[in-house]
Amino acid sequence: MKKTFVLLLALVQTALAEPPTPNEQARFLAGMPQEGSSLAGLAQRGEFNSHAKELDASWADAEERQFGPIRAWVPLGLPEAFGDTSPLLYVFSGPDFLHAHTFFPNASTYVLAAVEPVGQLPDVTKLSEGELGSSMRNLRTTLNASLSFSFFITADMKKDLQATKLTGTLPVLYVFLARCGCFIQKVEKIWLDAAGKIITDRETKTSGARITFLGTKGQQQTLYYFSTNLASWALKQDASFLRFCDGLGAMNGYTKSASYLMHLSEFHAIRDYLLSHCHTMTQDDSGIMWKDFPRDSWDVKAYGWYPGPIALFKQHYQADLAEYFRQTEVPALPFGIGYQWRPKSSTLIYGVSKMVVRKAIPVEDDKPGTAQPVPAVPAPQPVAPPKALPVKD
């Protein structure tokens, strides 16, 4: 009788317990200490202990090898961008909040855009014992690719994060936010209407997530992730993502490991948008082509080394960028980044616009950016590049 009462009491307490908060879910997925968390009991299981141990080791290695050096270098290497609280626009990002936050820790707003789906809000309490272990293993596989090589392998990530109930990019974003020392306050699934306005009552072609959180200094920040096609034909058919970005005002731009897509005519619309709407652009050589920065309106320099693209993208070798490295005393990089992720193999390109970037165009009922608007001026027109070489299958 006593055992039955204890069991019933436990069931009642479980039923009455508050559901885990997004921050608790994130810290659990990140393998972080669970003292005081409503998930502390679940963390007693062996699957969590193995997950935490492996993530701790991977994170410590990445911190020593890459993110610590980036954090120390950025204030000196990217002074205009580092302390700026303007929104950050990161295209072809996947769920890579980690690099965005490491390079731009003070951004008021992070906007990430890629084709990977958003997925469902993670809830580890709804996973069975077998599902929990396999889900965390697949999550580690995806994370380890990014922590080891500084980029996600899209095909592998798609497979890993569809194989279990932890789907899409949200589980990865949760881990990166928690491990970066951020405190998640609220997470919402969102969509954009044709005018770029955020809606929550119906689905559209452009789906996303909005995560509000406290940064490492206790400041309020917002992360948006949008699942959207950035090809020129797609943006012509549905410009909702660009209309949303219009409401951000002056932005910093960032991209890396972008498959050299903006070297191709099919992606010139997003290239031109970055050149006319961002006041800085930070990227590796897979982003905007070196020659496509209009020198009358952009100051551009490079850091590191230029060994050329990896074999998969060898057709995107930039002879003019190689010549710049031969003729210029280029400062070294103390870390690796992008496809050429090994030390002394990476290229980092940094551009600062000479133009006054156009002011924000407010989006009804939702103002994602907090930067102060500046007077509008005609946007600089990028130099038209020659026809890009076709991508070989």
C-alpha positions in Angstrom: 0.0 0.0 0.0 2.8 2.4 0.9 4.7 1.7 -2.3 1.5 2.4 -4.3 1.0 5.7 -2.5 4.6 6.7 -3.2 4.2 5.8 -6.9 1.0 7.8 -7.2 2.6 10.8 -5.4 5.5 10.7 -7.8 3.1 10.6 -10.8 1.1 13.5 -9.4 4.2 15.6 -8.8 5.4 14.8 -12.4 2.1 15.8 -13.8 2.0 19.1 -11.8 5.6 20.0 -12.6 6.3 22.9 -14.8 7.6 21.9 -18.3 11.3 22.5 -18.8 12.1 26.0 -20.0 13.9 26.5 -23.4 17.0 27.4 -21.4 16.9 24.1 -19.5 16.4 22.2 -22.7 19.3 24.0 -24.3 21.7 23.3 -21.3 20.6 19.6 -21.4 21.3 19.3 -25.1 24.6 21.0 -24.6 25.6 18.5 -21.9 26.0 21.2 -19.3 25.5 20.8 -15.5 21.9 20.3 -14.5 21.9 21.4 -10.8 18.5 23.1 -10.1 17.1 22.1 -13.4 13.8 20.3 -13.9 15.8 17.9 -16.1 18.2 17.0 -13.3 16.6 13.6 -12.9 16.8 12.8 -16.6 20.5 13.8 -16.5 21.2 10.9 -14.2 20.9 8.5 -17.1 24.0 7.1 -18.8 23.2 8.6 -22.2 23.4 12.1 -20.8 26.7 11.5 -19.0 28.3 10.1 -22.1 26.9 13.0 -24.2 28.2 15.6 -21.7 31.7 14.0 -21.5 32.1 13.9 -25.3 30.8 17.4 -25.8 33.1 18.8 -23.1 36.1 17.3 -24.8 35.1 18.5 -28.2 34.3 22.0 -26.9 37.6 22.3 -25.0 39.6 21.4 -28.1 37.7 23.8 -30.4 38.0 26.6 -27.8 41.8 26.2 -27.5 42.4 25.7 -31.2 39.9 28.1 -32.8 37.4 30.1 -30.8 39.8 31.4 -28.1 42.2 32.8 -30.8 39.3 34.3 -32.7 37.9 36.0 -29.6 41.3 37.5 -28.8 42.0 38.6 -32.4 38.6 40.1 -33.5 38.8 43.5 -31.5 42.1 44.2 -33.3 41.4 42.7 -36.7 37.8 43.9 -37.1 37.5 47.0 -35.0 34.6 48.6 -36.8 32.5 45.4 -36.6 33.5 44.0 -33.2 32.0 46.7 -30.9 29.1 47.5 -33.2 25.6 46.7 -31.9 24.1 46.8 -35.4 22.3 43.6 -36.5 24.4 40.9 -38.2 23.2 39.3 -41.4 24.8 35.8 -42.0 23.7 34.2 -45.2 24.3 30.5 -46.1 24.8 30.1 -42.4 23.1 26.8 -41.5 22.6 26.9 -37.7 26.1 28.4 -37.2 25.4 30.8 -34.3 28.7 29.9 -32.8 30.9 31.7 -35.3 28.4 34.6 -35.6 28.6 35.2 -31.8 32.3 34.7 -31.5 33.1 37.3 -34.3 30.2 39.7 -33.3 29.4 39.2 -29.6 27.8 42.7 -29.3 25.3 42.5 -32.2 21.8 43.4 -31.0 20.3 41.0 -33.6 21.5 37.9 -35.4 19.8 37.0 -38.7 20.9 33.6 -40.0 19.5 32.3 -43.4 20.0 28.9 -45.1 18.0 26.1 -46.7 18.1 23.8 -43.7 14.6 23.4 -42.1 13.8 25.0 -38.7 12.5 21.8 -37.1 10.3 21.5 -34.0 11.0 23.0 -30.6 13.2 20.4 -28.8 11.7 18.6 -25.9 13.9 15.9 -24.5 11.2 14.8 -22.0 9.2 13.3 -24.9 12.0 11.0 -26.0 12.0 7.4 -25.0 15.2 5.9 -23.5 16.4 4.6 -26.9 15.4 7.8 -28.7 17.3 10.0 -26.3 20.5 8.1 -26.8 20.3 8.0 -30.6 19.2 11.7 -30.8 22.1 12.9 -28.8 24.5 10.8 -30.8 23.3 12.3 -34.0 23.4 15.7 -32.5 27.1 15.2 -31.5 27.9 14.0 -35.0 26.6 17.3 -36.5 28.3 19.4 -33.8 31.6 17.7 -34.2 31.8 18.5 -37.9 31.4 22.2 -37.1 33.7 22.2 -34.1 36.4 20.2 -35.9 36.3 21.8 -39.4 34.5 25.2 -38.7 31.7 24.3 -41.1 28.7 22.1 -41.4 28.5 19.3 -44.0 25.0 20.0 -45.2 24.1 16.6 -46.6 25.3 14.9 -43.4 23.5 17.4 -41.2 20.2 16.9 -43.1 20.5 13.1 -42.6 21.5 13.3 -38.9 18.8 15.8 -37.8 16.0 14.0 -39.7 16.9 10.6 -38.3 15.5 11.3 -34.8 12.9 13.4 -33.1 15.4 16.2 -32.5 14.8 17.7 -36.0 16.1 20.7 -37.9 18.4 23.5 -36.9 16.9 24.4 -33.5 18.7 21.7 -31.4 22.1 22.9 -32.8 21.1 26.6 -32.1 20.1 25.6 -28.6 23.5 24.0 -28.0 25.5 26.9 -29.3 23.5 29.4 -27.3 24.0 27.5 -24.1 27.7 26.8 -24.7 28.3 30.5 -25.6 27.1 31.5 -22.2 23.7 32.9 -23.3 20.5 32.6 -21.4 17.5 31.7 -23.5 14.3 33.6 -22.5 11.8 32.7 -25.3 11.6 30.7 -28.5 8.9 31.1 -31.1 8.2 29.5 -34.5 7.5 32.3 -37.0 6.8 32.9 -40.7 7.1 35.9 -43.0 4.3 37.4 -45.1 4.9 38.9 -48.5 5.8 42.3 -46.9 8.4 40.7 -44.6 6.2 41.1 -41.5 6.5 38.4 -38.9 3.4 36.3 -38.4 2.6 33.4 -36.1 -0.9 32.4 -37.0 -0.3 30.8 -40.4 2.5 29.2 -42.4 4.1 30.7 -45.5 7.0 29.7 -47.7 9.5 31.5 -45.4 9.6 29.8 -42.0 11.8 30.6 -39.1 12.4 30.9 -35.4 12.9 33.8 -33.1 15.0 33.3 -30.0 15.3 36.1 -27.4 18.2 35.7 -25.0 20.5 37.5 -22.6 24.1 37.7 -23.9 27.2 37.1 -21.9 27.1 40.7 -20.5 23.5 40.4 -19.6 22.3 42.4 -22.6 19.1 41.6 -24.5 19.8 40.1 -27.9 17.7 38.3 -30.5 18.5 35.5 -32.9 16.4 34.9 -36.0 16.9 31.8 -38.2 15.1 31.6 -41.5 14.8 28.6 -43.8 14.8 30.2 -47.2 16.2 29.8 -50.7 18.6 32.6 -51.5 18.9 31.9 -55.3 18.0 35.0 -57.4 15.0 33.3 -59.0 13.6 32.3 -55.6 14.1 35.8 -54.2 12.3 37.3 -57.2 9.4 35.0 -56.6 9.3 35.6 -52.8 11.1 38.6 -51.5 9.8 38.4 -48.0 13.2 37.6 -46.5 14.8 40.7 -48.1 11.8 42.8 -47.0 12.4 41.6 -43.5 16.1 42.6 -43.7 15.1 46.0 -45.0 13.8 46.7 -41.5 17.1 46.0 -39.9 18.8 49.2 -41.0 22.6 49.4 -41.1 23.9 45.9 -40.8 27.2 44.0 -40.6 27.4 41.1 -43.1 29.1 37.8 -42.6 29.5 34.5 -44.5 31.8 31.6 -44.8 31.9 28.1 -46.2 29.2 29.3 -48.6 29.9 26.8 -51.5 31.1 29.8 -53.7 27.5 30.3 -54.6 27.8 34.1 -54.9 30.4 33.5 -57.6 27.6 32.2 -59.8 25.1 34.4 -61.6 22.3 32.5 -60.0 23.1 34.1 -56.7 24.0 37.7 -57.7 20.8 39.1 -56.2 21.9 38.3 -52.6 25.4 39.3 -53.4 24.2 42.8 -54.6 21.9 43.1 -51.5 24.9 42.5 -49.2 27.0 45.1 -51.0 24.2 47.7 -50.9 22.9 47.1 -47.4 25.9 46.2 -45.2 28.4 48.6 -43.8 31.0 45.9 -43.2 31.4 42.4 -44.8 33.4 39.7 -43.2 33.9 36.4 -45.1 36.3 33.7 -46.4 37.0 33.4 -50.1 33.8 31.4 -50.7 31.7 34.5 -50.3 31.6 37.6 -52.6 34.4 37.4 -55.2 37.4 39.7 -54.5 36.8 41.6 -57.7 33.1 42.2 -57.1 33.7 44.6 -54.2 33.4 48.0 -55.9 36.6 49.8 -54.9 35.0 53.2 -55.3 32.6 52.4 -52.5 34.4 49.7 -50.5 37.7 49.4 -48.7 38.7 45.8 -48.8 41.6 43.9 -47.3 42.6 40.3 -46.5 44.1 38.4 -43.7 45.8 35.0 -43.5 46.8 33.0 -46.6 45.3 32.1 -50.0 46.1 28.6 -51.0 43.1 28.6 -53.3 39.9 26.5 -52.9 39.8 22.9 -51.9 39.6 20.4 -54.7 35.8 20.2 -54.7 35.7 23.9 -55.6 38.9 24.3 -57.6 37.1 26.0 -60.5 36.6 29.0 -58.2 40.2 30.0 -57.9 40.6 33.8 -57.9 43.8 34.8 -59.7 43.4 38.5 -58.6 43.1 37.5 -55.0 46.2 35.4 -55.3 48.0 38.4 -56.9 46.9 40.6 -53.9 48.6 38.1 -51.5 51.7 38.0 -53.6 52.1 41.8 -53.8 50.8 42.7 -50.3 52.2 42.2 -46.8 49.1 40.4 -45.5 48.7 40.0 -41.7 48.6 36.4 -40.5 45.6 34.8 -38.9 46.1 32.9 -35.6 43.2 30.5 -36.4 41.7 28.6 -39.3 38.3 29.1 -40.8 36.2 28.0 -43.7 36.9 25.1 -46.0 40.7 25.6 -45.6 40.3 25.2 -41.9 43.8 24.2 -41.0 46.2 26.8 -39.5 48.1 28.9 -42.0 45.7 27.9 -44.8 42.7 30.2 -44.2 41.6 33.4 -46.0 39.6 36.1 -44.3 38.4 39.0 -46.3 37.1 42.2 -44.6 35.4 45.0 -46.4 34.2 48.4 -45.0 31.7 50.4 -47.0 32.6 54.0 -47.7 28.9 54.8 -48.3 26.3 55.8 -45.7 24.1 52.7 -45.7 20.4 53.3 -46.3 18.1 53.7 -43.3 15.8 51.0 -41.9 12.4 50.6 -43.5 10.2 49.7 -40.6 8.2 46.5 -40.9 4.7 46.8 -39.4 4.3 45.7 -35.8 7.8 44.2 -35.6 11.1 46.0 -35.5 13.8 43.4 -35.4 16.8 45.8 -35.4 17.8 48.3 -32.8 20.4 50.3 -34.8 19.7 54.0 -35.2 18.6 54.8 -38.8 20.8 57.0 -40.9 19.9 59.3 -43.8 19.3 57.3 -47.0 21.7 57.7 -50.0 21.7 55.9 -53.3 23.1 52.4 -52.8 26.5 51.7 -54.4 26.3 49.6 -57.6 28.6 46.5 -57.6 30.9 46.0 -60.6 29.4 43.5 -63.0 31.6 40.3 -62.9 32.3 38.2 -66.0 30.3 35.1 -66.4 31.0 32.5 -63.7 32.4 29.1 -64.6 29.9 26.3 -64.4 30.0 24.0 -61.3 31.1 20.5 -62.1 29.0 17.7 -60.7 
